Amino acid sequence: MNTKTIVAVLLITLGIVVLAYSGITFTTPGKPVEFLGMHFETTVSHFIPPVVGALALVGGIVLLVVNPKRSDERSRSWCRHESKDIRNRSSQAAFRQVAGDRT
């Protein structure tokens, strides 16, 4: 499995879980508060809406289905032949210059 497939499977799984629970709520620790010598712990509540789950699900499916575009081998080989041709022409021109100077 390559990285793209792993990311796609994780997105699909996350999307299904979020949609199944109609959104996910979780809490994280907040800033501690000291008031009149008393210490209070706070929490911050976060919500992942079902729309995010749907987007993750669609994104994961798209990653699995769509293949990246491959560059055409013929276009690359044409570039190689073209660069060889240019090098040959420039060497021939340089040879003609040197040969012309001798005669």
Secondary structure, DSSP 8 states (H G I E B T S, - for coil): --HHHHHHHHHHHHHHHHHHTTSEEEEEE---EEETTEEE--EEEEEE-HHHHHHHHHHHHHHHH-------HHHHHHHHHHHHHHHHHHHHHHHHHHHHHH-
